[in-house]
Structure formats: C-alpha cells, structure tokens
Amino acid sequence: MATSKKLTENHLTCVICTEVFTDPATLHCHHTFCKSCLLKYTNTQQEAVQAKSIQCPSCRQQTKVTNPDSPVEEWVSQLKPSHVIQGLMDDFGPGTKAVEEHLCSVCTKQGKTTPATTWCSVCDVVFCEGCLQLHNMMPGLCDHEVAHLSDHTKTNVKRRFMCKIHRDEKVKLFCKDCKQSICTICCSIKHRACKYVDTIEGMTPLVKEQLTSKIEKLGINIAVTNIIIAQRNSKIHDLKSNSQTLKDQVKKTRETVMCAILRKEKKLLGDIDKATDEQLHELQADIKSQEIDLQMYQQQYEFTANAVTSNCEMDMYAIYESVGETSTDNRDTDNRPAAGRVVFTQNMDKLSKAVDELQLGEVQVVHGVSDPESFPVLHHTIDCKEDGDRRDTSLVDVTVLTVDGIKVTAVTDYNNKRLKTYYTSNFKSFDNKLLLSNGPWQIAKLSESQIAVSVPDNNEIVTVNVTPGPVLLSTIKTSKEYWALASLSPSQLAAGTDGQSHSVDILDMTGRILRSINTGVIGNPDVIHVTRNNNLLVSERAVKSLVCVTSEGGAVFTYTPTGDRALSYPRGVTTTSTGDILLVDRGSQKVIQLTESGQFVRDVLTQQDGLEYPRGVCLDGDGLLYVTSVRYVKIFKFYRR
C-alpha cells in the first residue's frame, strides 16, 4: 500500500487538478495530464489554438495536432497516455488499491481496535456490530441512515442534510438574503424578516451550476498557478546559476587585472635588475682600471726606493731621467665619472587615484526584451568602418558567439566583401576581417565557434571558424544564388533563393538540395530565421510580409499589417528565449516585437533610439540586442521603469 500511495502521489497525479489521473493524455514533451484538465487549459491559450497546437502547461512546448481542422475537443481526445503511465494506472490506479481497514470509532476511544463494519451517514462515524446496536437503541439516533462500510460507501451513500443548530431537523429551506441553508424551525425563529426563502430542491440546480462553474475556474486558476510556480522555480534556478556565472566572471576579471599588475611588476623588477647591472659593470670596470694603476705605482715605487737606498748615483739619475718632470704625487681623480644610483620613482597620489577609479565592472538588473514593461538603453556602439575599406560600409547581418569565454560580434559588410569580427580581451579591443570572393549576406550560426555565410553573387556558402578571429574553413559551391541562410540543424541549412513557388531549399553541408519548401507569398527571401520549434521565419522587402512555415512547408502564419503598422522594408528577424519575434523594418527604421503566433506587441526600437536604416538583428545570451545601423552595430540593454 505504501508503494501504491507513493507511485500515485509522485507519478499518477495531474499537476492541474492535483488528483489521480482520469483518462490521462501524454503530450510530445512526455508530460501527462487529465484530458478534461488539458482541454480546459487549451481553451485558455488562444495563441496556441490559432497555431493549431496544444501547449504544455508545464514546459510550454507545443504539440502539433494530427487533424488541425477538427474542434479542440477532438485534438485532446486523440491523445493517448504513454505506455509507462498506462501500465502504472493499470497496476496502481483507482480501483486497484486494497481495501483499507477501518476501526470502530467508539471502540477506538476506549482503547480497543475493533474492525468497523457500518457507517452512519448522519453522525459520519463508523461502528462495529456491537456499537451499532447501541447506536440504534438511542431514541434520537435510531432513524439515522446506516450503510455497510466499503471503499465507496461514503461517496455512494447520500448523507442526510441535518440542521447544525437543531440537529434532529432536516434542512429543507435556503435563505437567499442570508445565504444560509436552514430548517423550518430556524426559518420561523431567525429568518422571519427575510424576504427570499426557497426550498432546497429549488435551489440545488442553481447551486450545483454555480459550483460547477467555480470548479472550472478554480481548475484553470490551479493550472495557471502551477505554471507560474514552475516558471518561478525555473527562474530561481536560472538566477542562482546566473549568480554563480557572474561571480566567476568577476573573479576572472580580477585575475585579469592582477595579471596585468603582475606584468607591470615584472617589468619594473626587470628594469631595476638591468639598471643595477649597468651600474655594477661600470664600477667593476673602474676597479679593474684602478688595480692596474696600483700595480704600476707599486713597481715604480720599488725601483725608485732601490735607487735611492743603493747610493748608486748612476741608478738614481737613470730613474730620475726616466720619470722626468711628471709628478706622481698629485693624481687627479676628480675627473672620473661617479657611479650612478638606481632609484624607484612613484606617484602615490596618482596610483591611489587609479586604484580608486579601477572598475572591474558593474552589477545591474537587466530585463529581457520580451518584457513589455522594459525599455531600451544604448549600451555600446561598434564602428565597423575600417581603414582598408574601399567602399562605404554596408552591414547586412550580425551574430554573436562566445569563444573560450570571449564574446565575439561577427558582421557581414556586403560592399567591402568582408566578414568582420570584434571582441575585447584583457581590456584591449580587437578587430579582424576575412576578405571573401564577393559580398557576404546572411550569417548562419552553426555553433559557438563556427558560422556559415552566404556569398550569393558567386553562388557560394563559406564556413568560417571563429578563433576569435575569422578563419576560412571551406567554400561550398551551390547550384543556385542563395541570399538568405539559416542553420536548421547541425547537418542542414535553410537557404533562400528566387524560387517563385518554392523559395527555400533545405541543403546538406555539401550544398546538395534535400527538399524545397513553399513559403507562400515570399518568392525571394532576404532573411531566414529558425525558431525554437524549428519553424522558419522568412522576410522579403518586396512583399512587405513576414511568413512563418514549418520545416516541412506547412503554413503557420503570415504577418502583413495594414494602415499605420504596414511594413515598408522588412529585413532582419530573430526570436527571444520566450519565443517572441523581433522584426527589423528598415523603411520605418524600427524593430518590431511580435508574439510567437505573429501578433503585434510593440515597437521595441525606433528612429528616436538612434536607428538609421537598420538591417540585421540578433540577441546574445545576456539579453543584449544587437542591430546593424549603416556602418555601426548598436547594442541595447533593457531595463524596467
């Protein structure tokens, strides 16, 4: 029984109604719910219904339905439980649990453990045979309804509705003024002034209807609350993980600063050693010279002394004539250069100020662009105009990679036929460029260190390794002129061409066409983006639309607004971690936010934010938004008011 209870509580309970599954249904994400609960929840998710899919209440993953044209009720009814859940239901579900033994309530109070056999629906007490006889002998209790005890007794036997004040009187009336169920005695004594009193039989249908409606609302509230709790728990986990990541970044920054200080220390110590060695060399050379002079003076001293003490006039005059008039008594030592002194000069005030002004970074609470209450603030601008550029810079697309902990921004400059990368390491900014055979267009991110880039004018797709500088890996020759490019999987690319009815080809990594997709109104895609559900978002400036199709070509939605919100020159597109869509409209100089199902939310960025004919757009892992604007990449953070 303990095993059955544990399995039921942990594996056979619906998170929406918190009860044991009734007619369970399992979604593609392997989460299981009661079909009735799932149907009620699905009816509240209009975006999912419009997208012809069932959204999981737990993880929000979409489950495509087999027959989208059928009613929502049939979508849910066609779902089946997993084999594991069905096996557990068969073994431990309702109706399989062993009959739980009940003990007589009266005997229990006397310290006895007598099995109960009957239950009084009025007293709501279980009795053994002996205690039941005593119960039935009591004048006020003998007419109580008694039933044999079983698993379903308390649910199948209708309890008598007795007045709480006059316990022997049945409740037959309901006072609408006081909203109380009462007996006839209560009505005549305490409710004589009430205007609206009805019978229980007359009120029961209305009460049942209202309670049923209340149950449905509570079920929805429970489902929504469980989702919110799950999201908050997930957010807590993400916050803790992010906190540790940020702490590691701070420590790494400190280590970088310390390495820079140690390098400066090493250089100063080396300078001291070098200056000291130079001074030592000069002093040692001077000592050597002095030792030679000393030896010469000692020899002259001995010769002269011998000549004087020998009393030989010939020796004396020989020495005297060789010395001549040169004086050896007044040797000038003042003209020799004095040895230098190595000193260490420092400006403590300047050093203290530099240390005080040293910034390892700053900690801020940044919200995601998906939050409709957030607002953008320009964080950084990258000027992509290089000295070697022969033509005006024309940035088409942008993406961000993280290579060995270094965030690298990669952009395509169509006019100058270059792929350019920018990053900062050890407090120094670096830029690199890769010259291609012709103008590059869109970037497809294959991994955090590899990208693919379309070169349409030469019918090429190149793969590039980011190290963090760009290094050409391979050149793929294609049979068509592909402009738009996106990564559908590690081994497949989605490429846009002038295809009229079939404008997107799915290619392998050799450029071979695996299949073609009809994108509806889009005939010559400018940009392709793959969503988290592996759907394709395709834009074209001439059509002034954004189209979403599945990877097999099934239509999801087409966004073609009219009036003031009509698109004039749609270009770059990306998606957030929550599935929201960000679309660049170059003509109106805006970045527009849509829901995952293609509904307008707001204008995220406008010309007032400094946008000038934007094209490419992307988000990095920190929620920063990158937008190409003529020769610049403008990076925005989002805060909440």
Number of C-alpha atoms within 10 A of each C-alpha: 11 7 9 15 14 12 16 20 14 10 16 25 20 23 20 23 21 16 13 20 24 17 15 24 24 20 20 14 14 11 17 26 28 23 23 18 22 26 18 17 21 23 15 12 14 11 18 20 17 13 19 21 21 27 22 23 23 20 12 14 17 18 16 16 18 13 13 15 10 11 10 19 15 15 20 21 15 12 18 16 20 17 10 10 19 17 12 16 23 12 13 20 21 13 12 11 13 10 11 9 11 17 17 23 18 18 17 12 9 8 8 12 14 17 17 23 18 21 23 22 19 18 14 11 14 23 27 19 14 12 17 20 12 12 16 14 12 10 8 11 15 14 11 16 15 21 16 14 17 16 13 10 14 16 9 10 15 11 16 14 16 18 18 13 11 14 13 14 16 16 21 17 20 23 20 14 12 11 10 11 22 26 25 16 15 17 18 10 9 10 17 10 10 12 10 12 20 14 15 17 11 11 16 12 11 11 12 11 11 12 12 12 12 12 13 15 13 15 18 21 15 16 23 17 14 18 19 14 13 15 15 12 12 12 12 12 12 12 12 12 12 13 12 12 12 13 12 12 15 16 13 13 17 15 12 16 17 12 13 14 12 12 12 12 12 12 12 13 12 12 14 15 12 13 16 16 12 14 15 14 12 16 15 12 12 14 12 12 11 12 12 10 11 12 11 11 12 11 11 15 11 11 13 18 13 15 18 15 9 12 10 11 10 11 16 18 13 13 17 13 10 9 13 9 8 8 8 10 6 7 7 8 7 7 6 8 9 9 11 13 8 14 9 7 6 8 8 9 9 10 11 11 11 11 10 9 9 10 11 13 10 6 7 7 7 14 19 22 25 22 13 14 12 17 17 19 13 14 13 11 15 14 13 22 17 15 6 8 14 10 12 14 21 22 29 27 30 27 22 21 23 17 16 10 9 13 18 23 21 26 28 30 28 22 17 22 23 23 25 21 24 21 20 13 11 10 10 7 9 13 17 16 20 15 15 15 12 18 21 30 28 29 30 25 21 20 15 15 18 19 23 26 24 28 29 20 15 16 16 23 28 19 23 22 18 21 13 22 19 23 15 16 13 13 16 17 16 18 11 19 19 28 26 27 30 26 23 23 12 11 11 19 24 26 30 30 20 17 18 14 15 19 22 31 23 23 20 17 15 15 20 15 18 11 13 20 20 19 28 17 17 27 22 25 28 24 29 30 23 24 20 14 12 15 19 26 26 29 31 22 20 14 17 20 22 26 23 27 21 18 18 14 17 15 17 17 18 19 18 14 14 8 6 6 12 14 24 16 21 29 29 29 26 21 23 22 14 14 16 21 24 27 25 29 24 22 16 19 23 25 26 21 26 20 18 21 20 20 15 15 14 13 16 21 20 16 13 9 15 13 22 20 17 31 29 26 26 21 22 15 12 11 18 19 23 24 28 29 23 20 19 20 26 21 20 22 20 23 17 13 6
